[in-house]
Amino acid sequence: MDYQIVNLVASANLNATLDLYNLAVSVPNIEYEPEQFPGAILKLKEPKVSMLLFKNGKVICSGASSEEQIEQGIRKASKLIHEIQPSVKVLDKVTYTVVNLVATGNLHQTLDLFKTAMTLDNVEYEPEQFPGAILRITDPKITLLLFKNGKVICAGAKKEEDLRRGLEKAQKMVKGIKGNTSKTFDDEEDIEDEKPKAPKKIAMPAKAEKPVEVKAAQKTVVKAKPAKAKAKPAAKKALKPKAKGKKKK
């Protein structure tokens, strides 16, 4: 089973009360807007992770692609805070808990999402709102987004072992459904070949007919104008002799 971890979310505790306002003023890469959110946001470049800092010392680290980056991020954050608040100790041993693991994977088969949703009870599919189907697995407790080309996004796992078991279970669930095949779209060229090209040829004649109709309408209007203009002078000449006869009497 092919998969790649793209985001790990973990929680930890610095065991100290944090002065978030003073930290935001002193550290350039800390953002703090208490009117919008009670926590401060610390963004690190190395490792590239984001951390939510709370007044009670709780820390939430996100954006890591491995547990090693989680440890490095939390330890580096404690050093930055220690320089501003000496009461906060630098963590030599980092204790944390993974609360969410997000990964991408491939089931190595094309999926008929409509038939998959009709066959499985734990699948939701609403193509008008989202192009993927939502598969919920209770053991292990994870949620997967299924796409037509066999690609999946997995979220909710707290261990890599749960992630692996969930993907293997999903692969078995969709394998026997009619309409799902073992062919996958490994590159964009395969996807382009599957797109219908006939509508482009059908649309061309319809566009060419519109200018002809417009020209015909314009010619009809131009011919009608001279006829109206000739009628007006004839009416004026008929009235002039009658007016002169009345003046002589």
WOCOR-V964602 format. One record per residue. N is the residue number from 1. RES is the residue in one small letter. OMEGA is omega in radians with two decimals (* if undefined). Layout:
n=N res=RES omega=OMEGA
n=N res=RES omega=OMEGA
This chain:
n=1 res=m omega=3.13
n=2 res=d omega=3.06
n=3 res=y omega=3.14
n=4 res=q omega=3.12
n=5 res=i omega=-3.10
n=6 res=v omega=-3.13
n=7 res=n omega=3.03
n=8 res=l omega=3.09
n=9 res=v omega=-3.09
n=10 res=a omega=3.10
n=11 res=s omega=3.13
n=12 res=a omega=-3.12
n=13 res=n omega=3.12
n=14 res=l omega=3.09
n=15 res=n omega=3.12
n=16 res=a omega=3.08
n=17 res=t omega=-3.05
n=18 res=l omega=3.03
n=19 res=d omega=-3.00
n=20 res=l omega=-3.13
n=21 res=y omega=3.14
n=22 res=n omega=3.11
n=23 res=l omega=-3.13
n=24 res=a omega=3.13
n=25 res=v omega=-3.02
n=26 res=s omega=-3.08
n=27 res=v omega=-3.07
n=28 res=p omega=-3.06
n=29 res=n omega=3.03
n=30 res=i omega=3.11
n=31 res=e omega=-3.11
n=32 res=y omega=3.09
n=33 res=e omega=-3.05
n=34 res=p omega=3.12
n=35 res=e omega=-3.10
n=36 res=q omega=-3.09
n=37 res=f omega=-3.06
n=38 res=p omega=-3.11
n=39 res=g omega=3.07
n=40 res=a omega=-3.10
n=41 res=i omega=3.10
n=42 res=l omega=-3.14
n=43 res=k omega=3.13
n=44 res=l omega=3.11
n=45 res=k omega=-3.12
n=46 res=e omega=-0.07
n=47 res=p omega=-3.08
n=48 res=k omega=-3.14
n=49 res=v omega=3.05
n=50 res=s omega=-3.08
n=51 res=m omega=3.04
n=52 res=l omega=-3.14
n=53 res=l omega=3.13
n=54 res=f omega=-3.06
n=55 res=k omega=-3.11
n=56 res=n omega=3.11
n=57 res=g omega=3.12
n=58 res=k omega=-3.12
n=59 res=v omega=3.04
n=60 res=i omega=-3.12
n=61 res=c omega=3.13
n=62 res=s omega=3.12
n=63 res=g omega=-3.14
n=64 res=a omega=3.10
n=65 res=s omega=3.10
n=66 res=s omega=3.13
n=67 res=e omega=3.09
n=68 res=e omega=3.10
n=69 res=q omega=3.08
n=70 res=i omega=3.13
n=71 res=e omega=-3.14
n=72 res=q omega=-3.11
n=73 res=g omega=-3.13
n=74 res=i omega=3.12
n=75 res=r omega=3.12
n=76 res=k omega=3.10
n=77 res=a omega=3.13
n=78 res=s omega=3.10
n=79 res=k omega=3.12
n=80 res=l omega=-3.14
n=81 res=i omega=3.13
n=82 res=h omega=3.13
n=83 res=e omega=3.13
n=84 res=i omega=3.11
n=85 res=q omega=-3.11
n=86 res=p omega=3.14
n=87 res=s omega=3.09
n=88 res=v omega=-3.08
n=89 res=k omega=3.05
n=90 res=v omega=-3.08
n=91 res=l omega=3.04
n=92 res=d omega=3.10
n=93 res=k omega=-3.07
n=94 res=v omega=3.06
n=95 res=t omega=-3.09
n=96 res=y omega=3.11
n=97 res=t omega=3.09
n=98 res=v omega=-3.11
n=99 res=v omega=3.12
n=100 res=n omega=3.13
n=101 res=l omega=-3.13
n=102 res=v omega=-3.11
n=103 res=a omega=3.03
n=104 res=t omega=-3.13
n=105 res=g omega=-3.13
n=106 res=n omega=3.12
n=107 res=l omega=3.11
n=108 res=h omega=3.03
n=109 res=q omega=3.06
n=110 res=t omega=-3.03
n=111 res=l omega=2.93
n=112 res=d omega=-3.00
n=113 res=l omega=-3.14
n=114 res=f omega=3.13
n=115 res=k omega=3.09
n=116 res=t omega=3.13
n=117 res=a omega=3.14
n=118 res=m omega=-3.09
n=119 res=t omega=-3.07
n=120 res=l omega=-3.12
n=121 res=d omega=-3.05
n=122 res=n omega=3.12
n=123 res=v omega=3.07
n=124 res=e omega=-3.11
n=125 res=y omega=3.09
n=126 res=e omega=-3.03
n=127 res=p omega=3.12
n=128 res=e omega=-3.10
n=129 res=q omega=-3.07
n=130 res=f omega=-3.06
n=131 res=p omega=-3.12
n=132 res=g omega=3.08
n=133 res=a omega=-3.11
n=134 res=i omega=3.11
n=135 res=l omega=3.12
n=136 res=r omega=3.13
n=137 res=i omega=-3.09
n=138 res=t omega=3.14
n=139 res=d omega=-0.02
n=140 res=p omega=-3.06
n=141 res=k omega=-3.14
n=142 res=i omega=3.09
n=143 res=t omega=-3.13
n=144 res=l omega=2.98
n=145 res=l omega=-3.12
n=146 res=l omega=3.10
n=147 res=f omega=-3.03
n=148 res=k omega=-3.09
n=149 res=n omega=3.10
n=150 res=g omega=3.12
n=151 res=k omega=-3.13
n=152 res=v omega=2.99
n=153 res=i omega=-3.06
n=154 res=c omega=3.12
n=155 res=a omega=3.08
n=156 res=g omega=-3.14
n=157 res=a omega=3.11
n=158 res=k omega=3.09
n=159 res=k omega=3.12
n=160 res=e omega=3.09
n=161 res=e omega=3.08
n=162 res=d omega=3.10
n=163 res=l omega=-3.11
n=164 res=r omega=-3.14
n=165 res=r omega=3.14
n=166 res=g omega=3.12
n=167 res=l omega=3.11
n=168 res=e omega=3.12
n=169 res=k omega=3.11
n=170 res=a omega=3.13
n=171 res=q omega=3.12
n=172 res=k omega=-3.10
n=173 res=m omega=-3.07
n=174 res=v omega=-3.03
n=175 res=k omega=-3.05
n=176 res=g omega=-3.09
n=177 res=i omega=-3.14
n=178 res=k omega=-3.11
n=179 res=g omega=3.07
n=180 res=n omega=-3.09
n=181 res=t omega=-3.10
n=182 res=s omega=-3.13
n=183 res=k omega=3.11
n=184 res=t omega=3.06
n=185 res=f omega=-3.09
n=186 res=d omega=3.13
n=187 res=d omega=-3.07
n=188 res=e omega=-3.13
n=189 res=e omega=3.12
n=190 res=d omega=-3.14
n=191 res=i omega=-3.13
n=192 res=e omega=-3.13
n=193 res=d omega=-3.11
n=194 res=e omega=-3.09
n=195 res=k omega=3.11
n=196 res=p omega=-3.12
n=197 res=k omega=-3.10
n=198 res=a omega=-3.10
n=199 res=p omega=3.14
n=200 res=k omega=-3.13
n=201 res=k omega=-3.11
n=202 res=i omega=-3.06
n=203 res=a omega=-3.03
n=204 res=m omega=-3.12
n=205 res=p omega=-3.11
n=206 res=a omega=3.13
n=207 res=k omega=-3.09
n=208 res=a omega=-3.08
n=209 res=e omega=-3.06
n=210 res=k omega=3.13
n=211 res=p omega=3.14
n=212 res=v omega=3.14
n=213 res=e omega=-3.13
n=214 res=v omega=-3.13
n=215 res=k omega=-3.14
n=216 res=a omega=3.13
n=217 res=a omega=-3.14
n=218 res=q omega=3.13
n=219 res=k omega=-3.14
n=220 res=t omega=3.14
n=221 res=v omega=-3.12
n=222 res=v omega=3.13
n=223 res=k omega=-3.09
n=224 res=a omega=-3.09
n=225 res=k omega=3.13
n=226 res=p omega=3.14
n=227 res=a omega=3.12
n=228 res=k omega=-3.10
n=229 res=a omega=3.13
n=230 res=k omega=-3.10
n=231 res=a omega=-3.10
n=232 res=k omega=3.13
n=233 res=p omega=3.14
n=234 res=a omega=3.13
n=235 res=a omega=-3.14
n=236 res=k omega=-3.13
n=237 res=k omega=-3.13
n=238 res=a omega=-3.10
n=239 res=l omega=-3.05
n=240 res=k omega=3.13
n=241 res=p omega=3.13
n=242 res=k omega=3.13
n=243 res=a omega=3.14
n=244 res=k omega=-3.13
n=245 res=g omega=3.14
n=246 res=k omega=-3.10
n=247 res=k omega=-3.12
n=248 res=k omega=3.10
n=249 res=k omega=*
